[in-house]
Amino acid sequence: MTAPLRVLVCDDQALIRTGFATIIDAQPDLEVVGECGDGRTGVDLARRLSPDIVVMDVRMPVLDGIEATRRLAGAGVADPVKVLVVTTFNLDEYVYEALRAGASGFLLKDAPPAQLLHGIRTVATGAALLAPEVTRQLVGRYAARIRPVRGTENDVPLTPRELEVLRLIADGLSNGEIAAALVISQETVKTYVSRILTKLDLRDRVQAVVYAYRRGLVT
């Protein structure tokens, strides 16, 4: 039997922290190994307990979630920990900083429990996760800062259909929404997304969004 994924929950609001822990611990494949209410304690616990994933709030006392994430998963960290950042919708300005700090995923606190659990499992596998609505916020806020490079669509090594999917990703659409827009299955969309990331040597959908804006494929 596979050992459950070990999760550390960091949130300064006791009710939310307890709620997350209860939801996570109820799953047979997940186990909460620790809880804390500030970023510094989160960093210390993560280094001591070696969890598979840390569920990290952004706004916390002593050390905020962005800096805590940087210390656990940022560039140069010898043994990085996977971090799933969760926060409220009006804190979209922190999305960019959290991802730059090394977070593997970003979810909203009002996401349903199933989405939280899916996020934990997804990030634990090494994949990146960004809620579609957060992608839209990220694009809307930071697209103006992305400088396009010279070139045309012909310089992008994608098929016309893959270009179409890339543009929809850049618009913040989820796989389900892309499937509906193109009248194809979600499995087909996943295949396209995988091909796009591979061909362009990109890590995740966030990088795909940035690529699309830099190439002038979307404005």
QUIRA-V725798 format. One record per residue. N is the residue number from 1. OMEGA is omega as a letter, one per 30 degrees, with the letter a starting at -180 (none if undefined). Layout:
n->N omega->OMEGA
n->N omega->OMEGA
This chain:
n->1 omega->a
n->2 omega->l
n->3 omega->l
n->4 omega->l
n->5 omega->a
n->6 omega->a
n->7 omega->l
n->8 omega->a
n->9 omega->l
n->10 omega->l
n->11 omega->a
n->12 omega->l
n->13 omega->a
n->14 omega->a
n->15 omega->l
n->16 omega->l
n->17 omega->l
n->18 omega->l
n->19 omega->l
n->20 omega->a
n->21 omega->l
n->22 omega->l
n->23 omega->a
n->24 omega->a
n->25 omega->l
n->26 omega->a
n->27 omega->a
n->28 omega->a
n->29 omega->a
n->30 omega->a
n->31 omega->l
n->32 omega->a
n->33 omega->l
n->34 omega->l
n->35 omega->l
n->36 omega->a
n->37 omega->l
n->38 omega->a
n->39 omega->a
n->40 omega->l
n->41 omega->l
n->42 omega->l
n->43 omega->l
n->44 omega->a
n->45 omega->a
n->46 omega->l
n->47 omega->a
n->48 omega->a
n->49 omega->a
n->50 omega->l
n->51 omega->l
n->52 omega->a
n->53 omega->l
n->54 omega->l
n->55 omega->a
n->56 omega->l
n->57 omega->l
n->58 omega->a
n->59 omega->l
n->60 omega->l
n->61 omega->l
n->62 omega->l
n->63 omega->a
n->64 omega->a
n->65 omega->l
n->66 omega->a
n->67 omega->l
n->68 omega->l
n->69 omega->l
n->70 omega->a
n->71 omega->a
n->72 omega->a
n->73 omega->a
n->74 omega->l
n->75 omega->l
n->76 omega->l
n->77 omega->a
n->78 omega->a
n->79 omega->a
n->80 omega->l
n->81 omega->l
n->82 omega->a
n->83 omega->l
n->84 omega->a
n->85 omega->l
n->86 omega->l
n->87 omega->a
n->88 omega->a
n->89 omega->a
n->90 omega->l
n->91 omega->a
n->92 omega->l
n->93 omega->a
n->94 omega->a
n->95 omega->a
n->96 omega->a
n->97 omega->l
n->98 omega->l
n->99 omega->l
n->100 omega->a
n->101 omega->l
n->102 omega->l
n->103 omega->l
n->104 omega->a
n->105 omega->a
n->106 omega->l
n->107 omega->l
n->108 omega->a
n->109 omega->l
n->110 omega->l
n->111 omega->l
n->112 omega->a
n->113 omega->a
n->114 omega->a
n->115 omega->l
n->116 omega->a
n->117 omega->l
n->118 omega->l
n->119 omega->l
n->120 omega->a
n->121 omega->a
n->122 omega->a
n->123 omega->a
n->124 omega->a
n->125 omega->a
n->126 omega->l
n->127 omega->l
n->128 omega->a
n->129 omega->l
n->130 omega->a
n->131 omega->a
n->132 omega->a
n->133 omega->l
n->134 omega->l
n->135 omega->l
n->136 omega->l
n->137 omega->a
n->138 omega->l
n->139 omega->a
n->140 omega->a
n->141 omega->a
n->142 omega->a
n->143 omega->a
n->144 omega->a
n->145 omega->a
n->146 omega->a
n->147 omega->l
n->148 omega->l
n->149 omega->a
n->150 omega->l
n->151 omega->l
n->152 omega->l
n->153 omega->a
n->154 omega->l
n->155 omega->a
n->156 omega->a
n->157 omega->l
n->158 omega->l
n->159 omega->l
n->160 omega->l
n->161 omega->l
n->162 omega->l
n->163 omega->l
n->164 omega->l
n->165 omega->l
n->166 omega->l
n->167 omega->a
n->168 omega->l
n->169 omega->a
n->170 omega->l
n->171 omega->l
n->172 omega->a
n->173 omega->l
n->174 omega->l
n->175 omega->l
n->176 omega->l
n->177 omega->l
n->178 omega->l
n->179 omega->a
n->180 omega->a
n->181 omega->a
n->182 omega->a
n->183 omega->l
n->184 omega->a
n->185 omega->l
n->186 omega->l
n->187 omega->l
n->188 omega->l
n->189 omega->l
n->190 omega->l
n->191 omega->l
n->192 omega->a
n->193 omega->l
n->194 omega->l
n->195 omega->a
n->196 omega->a
n->197 omega->a
n->198 omega->a
n->199 omega->a
n->200 omega->a
n->201 omega->a
n->202 omega->a
n->203 omega->a
n->204 omega->a
n->205 omega->l
n->206 omega->l
n->207 omega->l
n->208 omega->l
n->209 omega->a
n->210 omega->l
n->211 omega->a
n->212 omega->l
n->213 omega->l
n->214 omega->a
n->215 omega->l
n->216 omega->a
n->217 omega->l
n->218 omega->l
n->219 omega->none
